[in-house]
């Protein structure tokens, strides 16, 4: 089964090019956890912050939306599967609301599915998407 991953590729590329000031991710993490705008355990805030400002992998060193998204999804991987899926599903919608950069045609893919597609690696992405159909 062939899927059109072009919109997802464009979204990833846009987020990789979108540089952030040091203040923006601090505000986003605060909104997510302190203000409760993202359904995720509050104790993860510090770890998300630390992974963004001191990433474990070189490809996430640039201060971009993509790196911030990776900090969230990396932390979510430590959660139980149900909480991981819930947090990841809400993350795309949460970040898009803050940065308003979407290349997805209206109604093409739900915000939750978009996030899951972006957060998982390419191989798992195809498997996860196919299992929902």
C-alpha positions as CSV (number, residue, x, y, z in Angstrom):
1,X,0.0,0.0,0.0
2,X,1.6,3.3,-1.1
3,X,1.0,6.4,0.9
4,X,1.6,10.1,0.0
5,X,4.3,11.1,2.5
6,X,5.1,14.3,0.7
7,X,3.1,16.6,3.0
8,X,4.8,15.0,6.0
9,X,8.3,15.5,4.4
10,X,7.5,19.1,3.8
11,X,6.3,19.6,7.4
12,X,9.5,18.1,8.7
13,X,11.7,20.2,6.4
14,X,9.8,23.4,7.4
15,X,10.2,22.6,11.1
16,X,13.9,21.8,10.6
17,X,14.3,25.3,9.0
18,X,12.3,27.1,11.6
19,X,14.8,28.6,14.0
20,X,13.7,29.5,17.5
21,X,15.0,32.0,20.0
22,X,16.0,30.6,23.4
23,X,12.9,32.2,25.0
24,X,10.4,30.5,22.7
25,X,11.0,26.8,23.8
26,X,10.9,27.9,27.4
27,X,7.5,29.4,26.9
28,X,6.2,26.4,25.0
29,X,7.4,24.0,27.7
30,X,5.8,26.2,30.3
31,X,2.5,26.3,28.4
32,X,2.6,22.5,27.8
33,X,3.3,21.5,31.4
34,X,2.7,24.3,33.8
35,X,-0.4,25.7,32.1
36,X,-1.5,22.2,31.3
37,X,-2.2,22.8,27.6
38,X,-0.7,19.5,26.6
39,X,-2.0,16.2,28.1
40,X,1.2,14.9,29.5
41,X,2.6,14.3,33.0
42,X,3.9,17.6,34.4
43,X,7.1,16.0,35.8
44,X,8.4,15.7,32.3
45,X,8.9,19.4,31.8
46,X,12.5,19.6,33.1
47,X,13.6,16.7,30.9
48,X,12.0,18.2,27.8
49,X,13.8,21.5,28.6
50,X,17.1,19.7,29.1
51,X,16.9,17.6,26.0
52,X,16.1,20.7,23.9
53,X,19.0,22.8,25.2
54,X,21.4,19.9,25.6
55,X,20.4,17.4,22.9
56,X,21.8,13.9,22.9
57,X,22.1,13.8,19.1
58,X,23.9,16.2,16.8
59,X,21.0,16.4,14.4
60,X,18.9,18.0,17.1
61,X,21.4,20.7,18.1
62,X,19.9,23.4,15.9
63,X,17.4,25.5,17.8
64,X,14.4,24.6,15.7
65,X,10.8,23.5,16.0
66,X,11.9,20.1,14.8
67,X,14.4,19.8,17.7
68,X,11.8,21.0,20.2
69,X,9.4,18.4,18.9
70,X,12.1,15.7,19.2
71,X,12.7,16.7,22.8
72,X,9.0,16.1,23.6
73,X,8.8,12.8,21.7
74,X,12.1,11.5,23.2
75,X,10.7,12.1,26.7
76,X,7.4,10.5,25.8
77,X,9.2,7.3,24.8
78,X,9.9,6.8,28.6
79,X,6.2,6.7,29.4
80,X,3.9,3.6,29.4
81,X,2.6,2.9,25.9
82,X,-0.9,4.4,26.5
83,X,0.4,7.7,27.9
84,X,3.1,7.7,25.2
85,X,0.4,7.5,22.4
86,X,-1.8,10.1,24.1
87,X,1.0,12.6,24.6
88,X,2.4,12.1,21.1
89,X,-1.1,12.3,19.5
90,X,-1.7,15.7,21.1
91,X,1.8,17.1,20.5
92,X,1.4,17.9,16.8
93,X,-1.8,19.8,17.4
94,X,-0.2,21.6,20.3
95,X,2.9,22.7,18.4
96,X,1.0,23.6,15.2
97,X,-1.3,25.9,17.3
98,X,1.9,27.7,18.5
99,X,3.8,27.8,15.2
100,X,1.0,27.6,12.6
101,X,3.1,26.0,9.9
102,X,1.3,23.2,8.3
103,X,1.6,21.8,4.8
104,X,-1.3,19.3,5.2
105,X,-4.4,20.0,3.1
106,X,-7.4,20.7,5.2
107,X,-9.2,17.5,6.3
108,X,-6.5,15.2,4.8
109,X,-5.1,13.9,8.1
110,X,-6.2,14.5,11.6
111,X,-3.9,16.5,13.9
112,X,-3.3,13.5,16.1
113,X,-2.4,11.3,13.2
114,X,-0.1,14.0,11.8
115,X,1.8,14.1,15.1
116,X,2.2,10.4,15.3
117,X,3.4,10.3,11.7
118,X,6.0,13.0,12.5
119,X,7.1,11.6,15.8
120,X,7.7,8.0,14.8
121,X,10.6,6.9,12.6
122,X,9.8,6.4,8.9
123,X,9.5,2.6,9.1
124,X,7.3,2.6,12.2
125,X,5.4,5.5,10.8
126,X,4.1,3.4,7.8
127,X,3.3,0.5,10.0
128,X,1.4,2.6,12.5
129,X,-0.6,4.4,9.8
130,X,-1.5,1.2,8.0
131,X,-2.7,-0.5,11.2
132,X,-5.3,2.3,11.7
133,X,-6.9,1.8,8.3
